[in-house]
Amino acid sequence: MSALLGRLGGWCARHGRLVLALWVLAAGLLTAVTMIYGSPVSNNVAIPGTDAQRAHELMREGFGPGYDAGGTVQLVLYTEEGTLLSDGREKAVGDALARIREVPHVVEAQTPYRLGGMASNQRIGMITVRLQGQDGVKLGETAQALVAAAAPATEAGIEVVPAGSGSPADKEIKTGTSEIIGVAVALLVLLFAFGTLVAALIPVFTALISLGVGLGVIGLLGHVVDVPKSASIMATMIGLGVGIDYALFLLSRHRRMLADGVPVHDSVRRTVASSGGAVLFAGGTVVIALSALTLAGFPLLRTLGWITGISVVCAVLTSITLVPALLGLLGHRVNALRLPLVGRVAGRHGPATGWAALGNWVAGRPWRVLTVTVVALAALAAPAAALKLGPLDQGYSDRGTSERRAYELVSVGFGPGANGPLIVVAELDQKIADTTPADPVVQDLTRRLQRTDGVAHVSPHKVNENGRSVLVQVISEYAPSDPRALDVVSRVRAIRVPGAHVHVGGEVAGLADAGDRIMGRTPLVVAVVVLLSALLLLLAFRAPLVAIKAALMNLVSLGTAFGALAVVFSMGVGSRLVGMDPPYSPDGSFVQTLFFSVPIDTYVPLMLFAVLFGLSMDYEVFLLTSVRQAYTRTGDNRAAVAEGLGSTGRVITSAALIMVAVFTAFVAYPDPLVKVFGVGLAVAIAVDATIIRGFLVPATMVLLGRLNWWIPRWLDRILPNISIEGHDEEPAGAVPEKELSATGRR
């Protein structure tokens, strides 16, 4: 494989202008096409085979407009002075209703003066607008059109706010400031790492081209598949980080070779043959981890996984093609526009670095380093036991947004449970008519619902036009994000009515089913990711113990990430620091507003696991590649560990700083989901690149000695020879890798 990559890198270096033109053209065309035709997004939260999905399917059949795919929009009305019943305001609301009914796709607009449409204080009301033939993806645009149509009410001093359904993740997340901050900090780190402006700009330029192509492809895919609204932001976070990192690793190797006097094109070829293989395998682990999300049984998570993987594939492709092309075009000018005092390049035989000294220090006291490191990592991971999982509702949206405002008004006027009503649909054994009084089966169902613990209100029932099912809206006493709301779902589902089969849908029920499905599939996803990643490392290094150890190390860094999430969000210690606003609280107590917990959606830990496992493997691959090359040359395990850490420490640290900067910049996003990912990714990468790669990995490798590279003879015979390290840098007389015996010795 290294020979093939070397030939590819050499060809790109010789045809740099062509390769550069093709990539720039691809990025430009894809960006232009998505700007012209748009990038459709949709959070399709359907979970086949669940009770909530069955309820939604029944709800869309024969209950009239608004219950089908057209959807429903709620407009919350609020007057600060007086009530909505005053003559002037009631007339203004009537005029607004008339205009709302003229908006395209509107088939019904219910007055707030109906039973259950107005709060007891008469200052908060709700207009329910039912739509037909409306694209569900465009509900946000329709809501704004409805608000504009309600201008008569607004002019009369009535606040009109569209109530958002779903979680904060349902909003379309627009990119901008955080990406600029991340790129700026990355450029600053690269300037200090390389010491030249030209070299620093290469990884940034490559990552931006990769990101343009990836986002363009994702945007076009939105026309044929359901692309989650959070896919673009996840692709941007991951693509920007790995795109810069992969180019950084290649560029660092190339500059060291130039410092050793290797000709430019020969250096590019050898760089891609060695470091390019590491990039390919590192990217492969990220893609494998993300692809394993298809086993989670949650379509939204599955799509989010493989869509995000597209940005990683683009980053790998630009690294092994565009970077060599730029290096071939620039030649020795890659070191142009040098900054004073920073970024000096040492060849392989240059003076020892601080990282090499650290490697020697760790190698001299491996047991003590291992003990202290394990204790420190255990302390960082311990809070993960307090991680609080649950639905994330609009009450945690950014303060000042219409979603947050509507949520709080509904909570005050109608109770917190009105922000996430339960849709109860009962399939009937026999056909019934919509009569007054209601059929005995319906009466029995209504009574049981009203007596259910945690139910605040039961709306009048609605019979399906074919008489074979009945729909009832149930308001819980608890907010959608309150764990007790899930208990209400369970109790309603436990209702048994002769002649009826009860199904529960709605936001809370859907999230409950998603959580159960994901929790049940999590062990399978984790096992597949760990085993496939370990197998990939086994193919790369032909060392079973190294592969197993690397997988375990990645799980350790995941523990620290979950520990940080528990401290910041579940314990609420840093919720204010990351820009979260406290949710609505009836008592408004000081402690609750200073330290408040934020639930983490059930699917987030699994998504974080997949992303972090892949990213952590990147640094493991690059470190092991360098150690393996040193061991192949010298046969001295302890010296190889010190040399490997010395040659990669600065590069890995720079790469980690860039990733941490990019992920931290995204914490500034108002969306809680993005904040969770930003904090988790930043902490895990920081710990992984310092404590784990600087201390834990070297200490364990020193203790294992030559067992690091031991492989049974039978396994050595059946494994394909696709080593990623490349051997064109080895000095004359170095013993080839195949002469390492089954004991790991020459």
Buried (B, 14 or more C-beta within 10 A) or exposed (E): BBEEBBEBBBBBBBBBEEBBEBBBEBBBEBBEBBEEEEBBBBBBBBBEEBBBBBBBBBBEBBBBBBBBEBBBBBBBBBBEEEBBBBEEBBEBBEBBBEBBEEBEBBBBBBBBBEEBBBBEEBBBBBBBBBBBEBBBBBBBEBBEBBBEBBBBBBEBEBBBBBBBBBBBBBBBBEBEEBBEBBBEBBBBBBBBBBBBBBBBBBBBBBBBBBBBBBBBBBBBBBEEEBBBBBBBBBBBBBBBBBBBBBBBBBBBBBBBBBBBEBEBBBBBBBBBBBBBBBBBBBBBBBBBBBBBBBBBBBBBBBBBBBBBBBBBBBBBBBBBBBBBBBBBBBBEEBBEEBEEEEBEBBEEEEEEBEBBBBBBEBBEEBEEBBEBBBEBBEEBBBBBEBBBBBBBBBBBBBBEBBBBBBBBBBBBBBBBBBBBBBBBBBBBEEEBEBEEEBBEBBEBBBEBBEEBEBBBBBBEBBBBEEBBBBBBBBBBBBBBBBEEBBBBBEBBBEBEBEBBBBBBBBBBBBBBBBBBBBBEBBEEBBEBBBBBBBEBBBBBBBBBBBBBBBBEBBBBBBBBBBBBBBBBBBBBBBBBEBBBBBBBEEEEEEEBEEBBBBBBBBBBBBBBBBBBBBBBBBBBBBBBBBBBBBBBBBBEBBBBBBBBBBBBBBBBBBBBBBBBBBBBBBBBBBBBBBBBBBBBBBBBBBBBBBBBBBBBBBBBBBBBEBBBBBBEEEEBEEBEEEBBBBBEBBEEEBEEBEEBBEEBEE
